[in-house]
């Protein structure tokens, strides 16, 4: 997929030089000779504007890896939306002289690529990139191995490079992309996945995936751990699906018999979530879920598992006592392949959901006669007479960070009059009463409103004068 995206880029996008500082996402990449190239992307359906500098520790190996990561990041950004454009620009400065205070509308991320050929030195300028006040952060990227070999012995535990939790890759540096996209707030800050499975057939695989995806930085829903006793299972299921970015199906022989599974698939499609099915070896093509497309399915072979399936008897509500096969854990290579597929689909789903949500909201506002100003990144501005409204979009139920970002964007507009509305639009219909109560408290404390993405007419009615509503 990445190769196709690069080919499309080469065929359809003419590059040209332009001054530094423009673009929704700017990526600065270290070249083999130690110089830097900057690329500016516009049209990326990102949560925030960002500047990403990819820098090695100083070795030839590290510079090569920096170039590979930059190329993979470019392919993902170009593939996020057909309207994305990229241009080569003049870099504003070298990373060691970059001023993180210059533009507080950007999230700034310094990505440091480690190499055992040239261990990290405690360079003072690294600390210049660490500033919560100016949304500037450092991300250390290391290949799996001897962690200590990546750092000069003089670097102490309290040093920034050791304090920052490193992002580890096994076979390809592209494995760190989901974490990088989240840290730069190009995608949501939290990566969330819903695992759908049958316990009697795939519990060992589900638990293995739960552990591995949590290690990779994902927030994972697995009913064995995620629904406390005493809660409405159906309501919590809907809330968890709204919170997540994708659904991972462990497609075993009896999964298709579960009405919950079809509900989860339908929800994923209706709400533009990512969807991946891992098909067990004993599921024939004729027995596979017809509602899952071939490109969303990873077919597993018996050799992908650590052993043979274990038969055991269970009580079925319709068939009485039956024998089913429980699949053991996956081999490391198969697990890595499945996790890589999950990461790819997860990132694509986040971009797709944000793009479609923005498109739907703008279309509804225009249909309601409200003039809008917007770009691929940032809030939507609405001009209604002398009033200036600000709309913040979220692809999962609103949280504290959304209210904080909206307040900042609204204040930057100079919007201080009570009639100037600041609102968040995102999924919230399935939230349980306690979540709805917390949301109401955030609204009162921040002075911002929130509306469900499925009820845009309610938001438009709130803005229009009574005689127009």
C-alpha positions in Angstrom: 0.0 0.0 0.0 2.8 2.4 0.9 4.5 1.8 -2.5 1.2 2.6 -4.3 0.9 5.8 -2.4 4.4 6.8 -3.2 3.8 6.1 -6.9 0.6 8.1 -6.9 2.5 11.0 -5.2 5.3 10.9 -7.9 2.7 10.9 -10.7 0.3 13.5 -9.5 2.1 16.0 -7.3 4.6 18.5 -8.7 7.1 19.7 -6.0 8.2 23.3 -5.8 10.3 25.3 -3.4 8.5 27.6 -1.0 9.5 29.5 2.2 9.5 27.6 5.5 6.7 27.7 8.1 3.6 26.9 6.0 1.6 23.7 5.9 -0.6 21.6 8.2 2.2 19.2 8.9 5.9 20.0 8.4 8.4 17.2 8.5 12.2 17.9 8.7 14.3 14.8 7.8 18.1 14.3 8.3 19.8 13.3 5.0 22.8 11.0 4.6 25.2 13.9 4.5 23.9 15.4 7.7 21.9 18.2 6.1 18.2 18.5 6.4 15.2 18.6 4.0 11.8 20.0 5.0 8.4 18.8 3.5 5.2 20.7 4.0 1.9 18.8 3.8 -1.5 20.5 3.4 -5.0 19.0 3.5 -4.1 16.4 6.1 -7.2 15.7 8.3 -5.2 16.1 11.4 -6.2 17.1 15.0 -3.5 19.8 15.3 -0.9 21.5 13.1 2.5 20.0 13.8 6.3 20.2 13.1 8.2 17.0 13.2 12.1 16.8 13.1 13.6 13.4 12.5 17.2 13.4 13.6 19.8 10.6 14.1 22.3 10.2 16.9 25.0 10.8 14.4 25.7 7.5 12.6 25.3 6.5 9.0 22.9 3.8 10.1 20.9 6.3 12.1 20.7 8.7 9.1 19.5 5.9 6.9 16.8 4.9 9.4 15.7 8.6 9.7 15.2 8.7 5.9 13.2 5.4 6.0 11.0 6.8 8.8 10.5 10.0 6.9 9.5 8.2 3.7 7.0 6.0 5.6 5.5 9.0 7.4 5.2 10.8 4.0 3.4 7.8 2.5 0.9 7.7 5.4 0.2 11.4 5.3 -0.3 11.3 1.5 -2.6 8.3 1.9 -4.7 10.0 4.6 -6.9 11.9 2.1 -7.0 12.4 -1.7 -6.7 16.2 -1.2 -3.3 16.1 0.6 -0.5 18.0 -1.2 3.2 18.0 -0.3 5.9 20.6 -1.2 9.6 20.9 -0.5 10.2 24.1 1.6 13.1 25.9 3.1 13.7 24.7 6.6 13.2 27.4 9.2 16.4 26.3 10.9 18.4 23.3 11.9 16.9 21.2 14.8 19.6 22.4 17.2 18.6 26.1 16.6 14.8 25.5 16.3 12.7 27.9 18.4 9.8 26.0 19.9 8.2 29.2 21.1 7.9 30.7 17.6 4.5 29.1 16.8 2.2 27.9 19.6 -0.4 26.7 17.1 2.0 23.8 16.3 2.8 20.7 18.2 6.5 20.2 17.9 8.1 16.8 18.1 11.8 16.0 18.0 12.2 12.3 16.9 15.7 11.0 17.9 16.8 7.9 16.0 19.2 5.9 18.1 22.1 3.7 16.9 24.6 1.5 18.7 27.2 2.7 16.2 27.0 6.1 17.7 25.4 6.2 21.1 23.4 9.3 22.2 25.4 12.0 23.8 23.8 14.4 26.3 23.5 17.3 23.9 22.1 20.4 25.6 19.9 21.4 22.7 17.7 18.3 23.1 16.2 20.0 26.2 15.1 23.0 24.1 12.5 20.7 22.5 10.9 19.8 25.8 8.2 22.3 26.8 4.7 21.5 27.8 3.9 25.2 27.7 4.7 25.4 24.0 3.5 21.8 23.0 7.1 20.6 22.3 8.2 17.1 23.0 11.0 14.6 22.4 10.5 11.0 21.2 13.4 8.5 21.3 13.2 5.7 18.7 15.3 2.5 19.1 15.6 -0.8 17.5 14.9 -3.7 19.9 18.1 -4.8 21.5 20.5 -3.8 24.3 18.8 -0.6 25.6 21.9 0.6 27.4 24.1 0.4 24.2 22.2 3.3 22.7 23.4 5.8 25.4 26.8 7.2 26.3 27.6 6.0 29.9 27.8 9.6 31.0 24.1 10.0 30.5 22.4 9.7 33.9 19.0 8.3 34.6 17.6 11.8 35.3 18.7 13.0 31.8 15.8 13.7 29.4 16.8 11.0 26.9 16.4 8.3 29.7 13.3 9.9 31.2 11.4 9.8 27.9 9.7 6.4 27.3 11.4 5.1 24.2 9.5 3.8 21.1 10.9 0.4 20.2 10.7 -1.2 16.7 11.4 -4.9 15.9 11.7 -5.3 12.1 10.7 -2.0 10.4 11.0 1.5 11.8 7.5 2.2 10.5 6.2 0.3 13.5 6.7 3.5 15.6 4.4 5.6 13.3 1.2 5.2 15.3 2.9 6.5 18.4 4.5 9.4 16.4 1.2 10.4 14.8 -0.4 10.4 18.2 2.4 12.4 19.9 2.3 15.0 17.2 -1.5 15.1 17.6 -2.0 14.3 13.9 -4.3 11.5 15.1 -6.0 11.1 18.5 -3.7 11.2 21.5 -5.0 7.8 22.6 -5.1 4.8 20.2 -8.1 2.6 21.0 -9.1 -0.8 19.8 -12.1 -3.1 20.4 -11.4 -6.9 20.2 -14.4 -9.0 19.3 -14.0 -12.8 19.9 -15.5 -16.0 21.2 -13.9 -17.0 24.5 -14.3 -20.8 23.9 -12.4 -20.6 20.7 -9.9 -17.7 20.7 -9.3 -16.6 24.3 -5.5 -17.3 24.3 -5.1 -15.3 21.1 -7.3 -12.5 22.5 -5.2 -12.3 25.7 -2.0 -12.4 23.7 -3.2 -9.5 21.5 -4.4 -7.5 24.5 -0.9 -7.7 26.1 0.9 -6.9 22.9 -1.3 -4.0 21.8 -1.1 -2.5 25.3 2.7 -2.7 25.1 2.4 -0.9 21.7 0.6 2.0 23.4 -3.0 1.1 22.5 -6.0 1.3 24.8 -7.7 -2.1 24.3 -11.3 -3.2 25.1 -11.5 -6.8 26.0 -14.7 -7.8 27.8 -12.8 -10.1 30.2 -11.2 -7.0 31.7 -13.2 -4.0 30.6 -16.7 -4.3 31.9 -16.9 -4.2 35.7 -19.6 -6.3 37.5 -23.0 -4.5 37.9 -22.9 -2.5 34.6 -25.4 -2.7 31.8 -23.4 -4.9 29.3 -25.3 -3.6 26.2 -25.0 0.0 27.1 -21.3 -0.3 28.0 -20.7 -2.2 24.7 -22.1 0.8 22.8 -20.0 3.3 24.8 -16.9 1.3 24.3 -17.4 1.1 20.5 -17.9 4.9 20.4 -14.7 5.4 22.3 -12.6 3.2 19.9 -11.1 3.8 16.5 -11.3 0.3 15.2 -12.7 -3.2 15.7 -10.4 -6.3 15.5 -12.4 -9.5 14.9 -10.9 -12.9 15.8 -12.9 -14.9 13.2 -13.4 -18.3 14.6 -15.9 -21.0 13.4 -18.8 -19.8 15.7 -18.1 -16.1 15.7 -20.7 -15.6 12.9 -23.4 -17.1 15.2 -23.0 -14.2 17.7 -25.6 -11.4 17.3 -23.2 -9.2 19.2 -20.5 -9.7 16.5 -22.8 -8.4 13.7 -23.8 -5.5 15.8 -20.1 -4.6 16.3 -19.4 -4.9 12.5 -22.5 -2.8 11.6 -21.4 -0.1 14.2 -17.9 -0.1 12.8 -19.1 0.5 9.2 -21.8 3.0 10.2 -19.3 5.1 12.2 -16.3 4.7 9.9 -14.2 2.7 12.3 -11.3 0.6 11.1 -12.1 -3.1 10.8 -9.7 -6.1 10.6 -10.6 -9.8 10.8 -8.1 -12.4 11.7 -9.5 -15.7 10.2 -8.7 -18.9 12.1 -7.4 -21.8 9.9 -10.5 -24.0 10.4 -12.9 -21.3 9.0 -13.6 -22.1 5.3 -14.3 -19.2 2.8 -17.9 -20.3 2.8 -18.2 -20.0 6.5 -16.4 -16.6 6.8 -18.3 -13.5 7.7 -19.8 -12.1 4.5 -19.9 -8.6 6.0 -16.1 -8.3 6.1 -14.3 -7.5 2.8 -11.3 -9.5 1.6 -8.9 -6.6 2.1 -9.9 -6.2 5.7 -9.1 -9.9 6.5 -5.8 -11.6 7.5 -6.0 -15.3 6.9 -4.1 -17.3 9.4 -2.5 -20.7 8.8 -2.0 -23.6 11.2 1.8 -22.9 11.2 1.1 -19.4 12.5 0.1 -20.9 15.9 2.4 -22.3 18.7 0.5 -25.6 18.6 -2.5 -27.5 17.5 -6.0 -26.4 18.5 -7.2 -28.0 21.7 -10.7 -29.6 21.6 -12.9 -29.3 24.6 -16.6 -29.7 25.4 -18.9 -26.7 26.1 -22.6 -26.2 26.6 -24.3 -24.4 23.7 -27.6 -22.7 24.4 -29.1 -24.2 21.1 -27.1 -27.4 20.5 -26.5 -28.6 24.0 -23.0 -30.1 24.7 -20.7 -29.7 21.7 -17.0 -30.0 21.1 -15.1 -26.9 20.0 -11.4 -26.2 19.1 -9.6 -23.6 21.1 -6.6 -22.0 19.2 -3.4 -21.4 21.2 -1.2 -18.3 21.0 0.2 -17.0 17.8 3.9 -17.4 16.8 5.9 -14.2 17.0 6.0 -13.6 13.2 2.3 -14.1 12.9 1.6 -11.8 15.9 3.9 -9.1 14.4 2.1 -9.4 11.0 -1.3 -9.0 12.6 -0.2 -6.1 14.8 1.3 -4.3 11.7 -2.1 -4.8 9.9 -3.9 -3.3 12.9 -1.6 -0.3 13.1 -2.1 0.4 9.3 -5.9 0.2 9.4 -6.1 2.1 12.7 -4.2 5.1 11.3 -6.2 5.1 8.1 -9.5 4.9 10.1 -8.6 7.9 12.2 -7.9 10.1 9.2 -11.1 8.8 7.4 -13.3 9.5 10.4 -12.0 13.0 10.9 -12.3 13.9 7.2 -15.8 12.6 7.0 -16.9 14.3 10.2 -15.6 17.7 9.1 -17.2 17.2 5.7 -20.6 16.3 7.2 -20.5 19.2 9.7 -19.6 21.8 7.1 -22.3 20.6 4.8 -24.9 20.7 7.5 -23.8 24.2 8.6 -23.9 25.5 5.0 -27.3 23.9 4.4 -28.5 25.8 7.5 -27.3 29.0 6.0 -24.3 29.5 8.3 -21.1 30.8 6.7 -18.1 28.7 7.7 -14.3 29.2 7.5 -12.2 26.1 7.9 -9.1 24.2 6.8 -8.2 20.5 7.1 -6.7 21.2 10.6 -8.1 23.2 13.5 -11.5 24.4 14.5 -14.4 25.5 12.2 -15.2 29.2 12.4 -18.8 30.3 11.9 -19.7 33.9 11.2 -23.3 34.8 12.0 -23.9 38.6 11.9 -21.5 40.1 14.4 -21.2 36.8 16.3 -18.2 34.5 15.9 -18.7 30.9 16.8 -16.0 28.2 17.2 -16.6 24.4 16.6 -14.1 21.8 17.7 -14.5 18.3 16.2 -13.6 15.0 17.9 -13.9 11.5 16.5 -14.5 10.0 20.0 -16.6 11.2 22.9 -15.4 14.6 24.1 -12.8 14.6 26.9 -10.9 17.3 28.9 -8.3 17.9 26.2 -11.0 18.7 23.7 -12.5 21.4 26.0 -9.0 22.8 26.7 -8.2 23.0 22.9 -11.6 24.6 22.2 -11.2 27.2 24.9 -7.8 28.2 23.5 -9.1 28.4 19.9 -12.2 30.4 21.0 -10.1 32.8 23.0 -7.7 33.3 20.1 -10.7 34.4 18.1 -11.3 37.2 20.6 -14.7 35.6 21.3 -15.7 36.9 24.7 -19.4 37.7 24.3 -21.9 35.3 25.9 -23.7 35.0 22.6 -20.6 33.7 20.8 -20.9 29.9 21.0 -17.9 27.5 21.5 -19.0 23.9 20.8 -17.6 20.4 20.5 -19.2 18.0 18.0 -18.5 14.3 18.3 -20.1 11.0 19.3 -21.8 11.0 22.7 -25.2 9.3 22.2 -24.1 6.0 23.7 -22.5 7.4 26.8 -23.6 6.0 30.2 -25.2 8.4 32.7 -22.0 8.9 34.7 -20.1 9.9 31.5 -22.9 12.2 30.6 -22.8 13.8 34.0 -19.0 14.4 33.8 -19.6 15.9 30.3 -22.2 18.3 31.7 -19.7 19.4 34.4 -17.0 20.1 31.8 -19.5 22.2 29.9 -20.4 24.3 32.9 -16.8 24.7 34.0 -15.5 25.7 30.6 -18.5 27.6 29.2 -18.4 25.3 26.1 -21.2 23.2 24.7 -21.1 19.7 23.3 -23.4 18.1 20.7 -23.7 14.6 19.3 -22.5 14.2 15.7 -25.8 12.5 14.9 -27.8 15.5 16.0 -26.3 18.4 14.0 -29.8 19.9 13.6 -29.9 20.6 17.3 -26.6 22.5 17.1 -27.8 24.5 14.1 -31.0 25.4 15.9 -29.0 26.6 18.9 -27.1 29.1 16.6 -30.0 30.4 14.5 -32.3 33.1 15.7 -35.7 31.8 16.8 -37.5 33.1 13.7 -35.0 31.1 11.4 -34.7 27.9 13.4 
